[in-house]
Amino acid sequence: MNHGLSRSVRGLGYLLPSLLLIATAIMAGVAIGEIRYSFTTVMQVAGNQLFNMDYPVSQLDTGIIWDYRLTRALVAACCGAGLALSGVVLQSLLRNNLADPYILGISAGASTGAVLVAVMGLGAGMVSLSSGAFVGALLAFAVVALLAKGAAQGTAQYHNGHIVLAGIASCQLFNALTALVIAKSANSDQARGIMFWLLGNLSGVRWDDVTLALPMTLAGLIVCLLYTRPLDAFTFGQESAAALGIPVRQTQTLLIAAAALMTAAMVAIVGAIGFVGLVIPHAARFLVGSQHGRLVPMSALIGAVFLVCADIASRIIIPGQVLPIGVITALIGAPVFALLLIRGQSK
C-alpha cells in the first residue's frame, strides 16, 4: 500500500513539471515570431477570451495570438506527441528500431488518402479528409505486412530487414500515387498548396483542427498508457507476450489502429512530417530507459515540445518567410539520428 502511494506521488511529481514544460513551450510558440509578444500580453489575451476579462489588448493582437499562434502551438504539440507515440508503438510491436509512421509508409498512405479526398472529391463529400487519411494509412500498413510476409517466404517470423524494405517500397508507391493524383487532377494553385502541405504546414490550422488533434492525441496516449505492460512484453517477441497471457492479435490490431489513427489525423491536418516518430522514442529511451511505463509519457512530452520548438524555428529562421515544418524536423532529426546510430554502434 505504501509502495503504491509512493509510486503515485512520484507520478504526480513527474506530471507537474511535464505540464509546466509543455505550457512554457506553448507560451513560447505564441509569443515568439515576427511580431514578439510578452508572456504578460499572451496571458491577458487568454484571460479575455476564456474568462471575459477586460485587459487592454488590441483586436489585431488578439487575433494573432488567439486565432493564429495559439492554434499553431497546440496543434504542433499534439502532432509531435501523436507521432512520437506512434513511433513507440510500431518500434515495440515490430521489434525494429527503424520503424516509424514515415519509414513504414503510413504517413505516405495517409497523404494519398487525404489528397484523393481533397483533389478528386473521393466519396462525393461524404468522406472527410481525416477519414480518407485513416483509410490510406491502414491500406499502406496492409501493403507493408503483405510485402513482408511474401519476403519471409513462409518462415515463422519476419526479419527486421523485411519490414524496413517493405516500408520503403510502400512509401515510394504511395508517394508516386500522390504525385499522380496531383498531376492528373489538381490545378496549379492546388498543386502548389498540396506540395507545401505535404512537407508539413501549420499555417492554415484553426480551432477546428485543435478539436480534432487534441482528442485524438489524448485518446492515443490513454491507449498507450493502458497497454504499457503488453508493449514491454512485445519487446521480447510475440511468443513472450503470448506466454504472459496477452491476446497477441487483438492487442496488435488495437495498437496499430491507434498508431494509424493518430498518424492519419496529424497528416490530415498538417501533412507528412518525418523523423519525429523515428528519433523521439530513441531520445526518450536515452533519458528514461526502455520500460514503456516511463517511455510512453516521456516520448509524448519530448515530441510535443520538440515540434513546438520546430514550429518556432520555421517562422523565424528566414525573416518574412515561413518554412514547412517538415524541413526543420529533417534538418534536426537526421543529424540526431546519426548520432544515436553512432552511439548505439559504439556501445
C-alpha angles and dihedrals in degrees: 000000000000089000091054091047093050091049090052090050090050090049091052089047090057094042098057097052089044093054090045091051093049091046091050092049091050091048089051090048090055097043101043121074142089086310110045120213129190120241086245092061091047091052091047091054090048090050091050093049099040104033103022093244120164107232114157101252122144120245091241093054090045091054093048094047101038106031102030115024101030092051090048092051095047094048091045090053092048092046093049093048094045095049092046091051090049089053092051092050096047094044091051098044094044095037088226123127091203094058117115136136092264100048093042091054096246092121091047091050091048089050091052092050093048093047092049090055095042100043106026097032092235109191093026092258094311094099120069125220092250092049091052090048092050093051090048092050093051091045091052092051090048089054090051091050093049093047092047091048091051091048090051089059096212098313119144096253139023118247115237089242091057091059094047094046092046089050092052090050092048092048092052092046095053093041088055091049090050091051090048092052091048093048093046104040112016125088120223095270092047092047093051093047094046094048090052090046092050089061090055120278126190096170096098100044118122137169092287088063091049090055088056100040099044099052091042092053094045091049091049091048091051092050091049092048091050091052101044093116094051089047089053089051094049088056086073094044140273093282091057091049092049091048089057090055096256114149096237102194096043093046093048091048094050096046095044090048089051091050092046092047093051091047092047093050093050094045091049090054105037108007130243114331117186134208097023095095090041104046105030096063089052091050090049091050089052089056104038108012131242103299106115094217086074100022097060098055093038092052091050091049096048092043092052095048093043096054093045088053090046089053090052090051092049090058100045106032093083113030112235095011133086115215122211107265091229088067091058094046091050093048090052100031099051096057092041091051090049089054091049091051092049091047092049092049092049090052 
